């Protein structure tokens, strides 16, 4: 028997744009939280402008903001700020990814909201953190990727700077924000107190440098870009076949032996240059020459079939056409179809969180701007007359 979603009964107020805050809000909504997305009544989240558009609605926005409700109020108006304070007073969590100081400028200081609601968990996701010498700098994912060191190890050796293909700094910060929110909720269950959570995109991106930090702090070696190769072991990278590249990871002794046997390269096992994973990594250029002298003679599918049969880790290099039709993902029902009042049925990515008894549940695509304004206002005590007056004065918007 299925139980209620893990975060059923938790109300989250989300305020922000694009990725980090909204992606965190989406994780919490997937887990059953009631996420109220606060947006400007005329512009809304800037992600609403991302193509492809249909009848003015963005499918990208609708996918990123699934299972949320949109409250469109103008926080530059005092009456709207009063509404926000009432909402925050009854909320469990606020998630925002605005520039540090923006909420202060609006008269909605995080500390004042925490004082008014001691059980509140206030999650601020910023580029550089709420303090420190960089805190006031603007931050974009690519800027953080550059300054975090990620771009120095991405791409081919000696090549131009290359960023990670997805918005890794934004998304990692969002996932850390989700983890911190869940931890803060657990702490509140224990002692009844909320708290401020300060998540930095910069620190989130730097935290991914696990092997690179070990190299530097251990020996002073600075990691550099090496294409698809691993920093510490080999062979662990893309190699060329006659038609395309494929991935191989033959790093353990049994896998290395099986790999050499499949390729007919048994002589490499007794070559002192390739005696162990560390030696193979140090002599990687020579090793790959030897490997590709063989792999270039036949198609990738030939080698993948033999290597899989021998138990050697290997794989194709897929593009997203392949991924979004992948039979394994389809069999596990990873993709979800959600209904949108304008865009119709939207296929999107599901959640990788698989809880047997309290699974995530996807109910609807992201909201239209102001779609739930009246509904949320009534929930916090506004009368129908109040809603009508606020709408006539342009303080709120309704879909």
C-alpha positions in Angstrom: 0.0 0.0 0.0 1.4 3.4 -1.0 1.8 6.0 1.7 1.5 9.8 1.3 4.3 11.5 -0.5 7.3 12.3 1.9 6.7 16.0 2.0 2.9 16.0 2.0 1.6 18.8 4.2 4.8 20.9 3.7 4.3 24.3 2.0 7.2 25.8 0.1 7.2 29.4 -1.2 9.6 29.8 -4.1 10.8 33.1 -5.5 13.3 33.3 -8.3 14.2 32.8 -11.9 15.5 30.2 -14.3 17.3 27.3 -12.7 18.8 26.9 -9.3 15.8 28.0 -7.1 13.1 26.6 -9.4 15.0 23.3 -9.8 15.2 22.9 -6.1 11.4 23.8 -5.9 10.7 21.1 -8.5 12.5 18.5 -6.4 10.4 19.4 -3.3 7.2 19.4 -5.4 8.1 15.9 -6.7 8.4 14.8 -3.1 4.9 16.1 -2.4 5.3 19.6 -1.1 2.8 22.3 -2.0 5.1 24.7 -3.8 3.7 28.2 -4.4 5.8 30.1 -7.0 5.7 33.8 -6.4 6.1 35.8 -9.6 5.8 39.3 -10.9 2.3 39.8 -12.4 3.5 41.1 -15.7 6.8 39.3 -16.4 6.9 36.3 -14.2 9.9 34.0 -14.0 12.1 34.9 -17.0 12.2 31.2 -17.9 8.7 31.8 -19.3 10.4 33.4 -22.3 12.5 30.4 -23.2 11.7 28.9 -26.6 10.0 26.8 -27.9 6.9 28.9 -27.3 3.3 28.1 -28.2 0.6 30.7 -27.7 3.0 32.5 -25.4 3.7 29.6 -23.2 7.1 28.0 -22.8 7.3 24.2 -22.7 10.7 24.5 -21.0 9.2 26.5 -18.2 6.2 24.1 -17.9 8.6 21.1 -17.5 10.9 22.8 -15.0 8.0 24.0 -12.8 5.8 21.0 -12.7 3.4 20.5 -9.8 3.7 24.1 -8.6 1.1 26.8 -8.2 1.7 30.4 -9.5 0.9 33.4 -7.3 1.4 36.6 -9.3 1.9 39.6 -7.0 3.9 42.8 -7.3 6.3 42.8 -4.4 7.2 46.4 -5.0 3.8 47.3 -3.6 3.3 47.3 0.1 0.0 45.5 0.0 1.7 42.6 -1.9 4.5 42.5 0.6 1.9 42.2 3.3 0.5 39.2 1.4 3.9 37.7 1.1 4.5 38.1 4.9 1.2 36.3 5.6 2.2 33.5 3.2 5.7 33.2 4.8 4.2 33.2 8.3 2.4 30.0 7.5 5.0 28.4 5.3 7.5 25.7 6.1 10.1 26.7 3.6 11.1 29.7 1.4 13.4 29.0 -1.5 14.8 32.0 -3.4 17.7 32.5 -5.8 17.7 36.3 -6.1 20.8 38.5 -5.9 21.9 38.9 -2.2 20.1 42.0 -0.8 17.1 41.9 -3.1 14.8 40.7 -0.4 16.1 43.3 2.0 15.5 46.0 -0.7 11.9 44.8 -0.9 11.4 45.1 2.8 11.3 41.3 3.2 14.5 40.7 5.1 15.1 37.0 5.6 15.9 37.5 9.3 12.6 39.3 9.9 10.7 36.5 8.2 12.5 34.0 10.4 11.7 36.0 13.5 8.0 36.2 12.6 7.9 32.4 11.9 10.5 30.6 14.1 9.7 27.3 12.3 10.5 28.7 8.9 13.4 27.3 6.8 14.7 30.1 4.6 16.9 28.7 1.7 18.9 31.3 -0.2 20.7 30.0 -3.3 23.1 32.6 -4.7 26.1 32.7 -6.9 28.8 33.2 -4.3 27.1 33.0 -0.9 25.5 35.6 1.4 28.9 36.9 2.6 32.5 37.0 1.5 34.3 39.3 -1.0 32.5 38.0 -4.0 29.0 38.0 -2.6 27.8 41.1 -4.5 29.0 39.9 -7.9 26.6 38.8 -10.6 26.7 35.1 -11.2 25.7 33.0 -14.2 26.3 29.3 -14.6 29.1 29.8 -17.1 30.9 32.3 -14.9 30.8 30.0 -11.9 31.9 27.1 -14.1 34.9 29.2 -15.1 35.9 30.4 -11.7 35.3 27.0 -10.0 37.9 25.3 -12.1 35.4 23.1 -14.0 36.3 24.7 -17.3 40.0 24.1 -16.8 39.5 20.3 -16.8 36.7 20.2 -19.5 37.5 19.7 -23.2 40.6 18.5 -25.0 44.1 19.0 -23.6 45.5 22.3 -24.9 42.2 23.3 -26.4 39.9 26.3 -25.9 37.9 26.6 -22.7 34.8 24.4 -22.7 32.0 24.4 -20.2 30.1 21.4 -19.1 27.2 20.9 -21.5 24.5 21.2 -18.8 24.1 24.0 -16.3 26.1 22.1 -13.8 26.7 24.9 -11.3 23.0 25.8 -11.2 21.8 22.3 -10.9 24.4 21.2 -8.3 23.5 24.1 -6.1 19.8 23.2 -6.5 20.4 19.7 -5.4 22.5 20.8 -2.4 19.7 23.2 -1.6 17.2 20.3 -1.7 19.4 18.2 0.6 19.8 21.1 3.0 16.1 21.7 3.0 15.4 18.1 3.9 18.0 18.1 6.6 16.6 21.4 8.0 13.1 19.9 8.1 14.5 16.9 10.0 16.2 19.1 12.4 13.0 21.1 12.9 11.2 17.8 13.6 13.7 17.2 16.4 13.9 20.6 18.0 11.1 22.7 16.6 13.3 25.4 15.1 13.7 26.6 11.5 16.9 28.2 10.2 18.7 30.1 7.4 20.3 27.9 4.7 23.0 29.6 2.6 23.8 27.7 -0.6 26.5 29.0 -3.0 26.7 28.0 -6.7 30.5 28.6 -6.4 31.0 26.2 -3.5 28.6 23.7 -5.0 30.7 23.6 -8.2 34.0 23.4 -6.4 32.7 20.6 -4.2 32.6 18.3 -7.3 36.4 18.5 -7.6 37.0 15.3 -5.5 39.9 13.8 -7.4 41.3 17.1 -8.4 41.5 18.3 -4.8 43.2 15.0 -3.8 45.8 15.5 -6.5 46.5 19.1 -5.5 46.5 18.7 -1.7 48.4 15.4 -1.9 51.1 16.3 -4.4 50.7 19.8 -5.7 49.7 18.5 -9.1 47.1 20.7 -10.9 44.6 18.8 -12.9 44.2 19.8 -16.6 41.8 19.0 -19.3 42.3 15.5 -20.8 39.3 15.0 -23.0 37.3 12.0 -21.9 40.1 10.5 -19.9 40.1 9.9 -16.2 42.6 11.9 -14.0 43.9 8.8 -12.1 43.4 5.6 -14.0 43.5 4.2 -17.6 42.1 3.1 -19.9 39.0 5.0 -18.9 37.9 7.1 -21.8 36.5 7.2 -25.3 38.4 5.2 -27.9 38.0 5.2 -31.7 36.5 2.4 -33.7 36.2 2.3 -37.4 32.9 4.1 -37.4 32.7 6.1 -34.2 34.0 6.4 -30.6 32.9 4.2 -27.7 33.6 4.2 -24.0 35.8 1.7 -22.1 36.7 1.5 -18.5 39.1 -1.4 -17.9 40.8 -0.2 -14.7 40.7 -3.2 -12.3 43.1 -6.1 -12.8 40.4 -8.6 -13.9 38.9 -6.1 -16.3 42.3 -5.1 -17.7 43.1 -8.8 -18.4 39.8 -9.4 -20.1 40.1 -6.2 -22.1 43.6 -7.2 -23.4 42.3 -10.7 -24.2 39.3 -9.4 -26.2 41.6 -7.0 -28.3 44.3 -9.6 -28.7 46.7 -7.3 -26.8 48.0 -9.8 -24.2 51.5 -8.5 -24.7 50.5 -5.2 -23.0 50.0 -7.1 -19.7 53.7 -7.8 -19.4 54.8 -4.3 -20.6 56.2 -2.4 -17.6 54.7 0.8 -18.9 51.2 -0.6 -18.3 51.9 -2.7 -15.2 49.1 -1.2 -13.1 46.3 1.5 -13.4 48.7 4.2 -12.2 51.4 3.3 -14.7 48.8 3.1 -17.5 47.6 6.5 -16.5 51.1 8.0 -16.6 51.7 6.4 -20.0 48.2 6.9 -21.3 49.1 8.5 -24.7 51.2 5.4 -25.7 48.5 3.1 -24.3 45.8 4.6 -26.4 47.9 4.4 -29.5 48.2 0.6 -28.9 44.5 0.2 -28.2 43.2 2.2 -31.1 45.6 0.4 -33.5 43.2 -2.5 -32.9 39.9 -0.8 -32.2 40.0 1.2 -35.4 39.8 -2.0 -37.5 36.2 -2.8 -36.7 33.0 -1.0 -35.8 32.1 0.1 -32.3 29.2 -2.4 -32.1 31.6 -5.3 -32.7 33.9 -4.3 -29.8 31.0 -3.4 -27.5 29.5 -6.9 -28.0 32.7 -8.7 -27.3 33.6 -6.5 -24.3 30.2 -6.9 -22.7 30.3 -10.6 -23.1 33.7 -10.5 -21.3 32.3 -8.4 -18.5 34.4 -5.3 -19.3 32.6 -2.0 -18.5 31.9 -0.2 -21.8 29.3 1.8 -23.5 28.0 3.8 -26.5 28.3 7.6 -26.7 24.6 8.6 -27.1 23.1 11.9 -28.3 19.9 13.0 -26.7 17.8 11.5 -29.5 19.2 8.2 -28.4 18.7 9.0 -24.7 15.1 10.2 -25.0 14.2 7.0 -26.8 16.4 4.7 -24.7 14.6 1.4 -24.1 15.9 1.0 -20.6 14.6 4.4 -19.5 11.3 3.7 -21.3 11.0 0.3 -19.5 11.5 2.0 -16.2 8.9 4.7 -17.0 11.4 7.5 -16.5 9.7 9.8 -18.9 6.4 11.4 -17.8 3.5 13.0 -19.7 1.9 16.0 -18.0 -1.1 18.0 -19.1 -1.0 21.8 -19.7 -4.1 23.9 -20.5 -2.4 25.5 -23.5 0.4 23.3 -24.6 -1.5 20.0 -24.3 0.4 16.9 -23.3 4.0 17.5 -22.5 6.6 14.7 -22.3 9.4 15.4 -19.9 12.0 13.9 -17.6 10.8 12.1 -14.5 12.5 12.0 -11.1 15.3 9.6 -10.5 14.1 9.4 -6.8 12.5 6.0 -6.5 10.9 5.4 -3.1 9.0 2.1 -3.0 6.4 3.0 -0.3 6.2 6.8 -0.8 7.0 7.4 -4.4 7.2 10.8 -6.1 4.1 11.8 -7.9 3.7 14.0 -11.0 0.3 15.6 -11.4 0.5 18.5 -13.8 2.8 20.7 -15.9 4.1 24.0 -14.7 1.4 26.7 -14.1 0.4 29.6 -16.3 1.3 33.0 -14.8 -1.0 33.8 -11.9 -3.0 30.6 -12.5 -3.4 30.0 -8.7 -3.3 33.6 -7.4 -6.9 33.8 -6.3 -6.8 30.2 -4.9 -3.7 30.9 -2.7 -5.0 34.3 -1.6 -8.2 32.8 -0.4 -6.2 30.2 1.5 -4.4 32.9 3.5 -7.6 34.7 4.4 -8.3 37.1 1.5 -12.0 37.5 0.6 -13.3 37.4 -2.9 -13.7 41.2 -2.7 -10.1 41.6 -1.7 -9.0 39.5 -4.7 -11.1 41.5 -7.1 -9.8 44.8 -5.8 -6.1 43.7 -5.9 -6.6 42.5 -9.5 -8.3 45.8 -10.6 -5.4 47.8 -9.1 -2.8 45.6 -11.0 -1.3 44.4 -7.7 -1.9 40.8 -8.7 -2.5 38.9 -11.9 -4.7 35.9 -12.6 -4.4 33.5 -15.6 
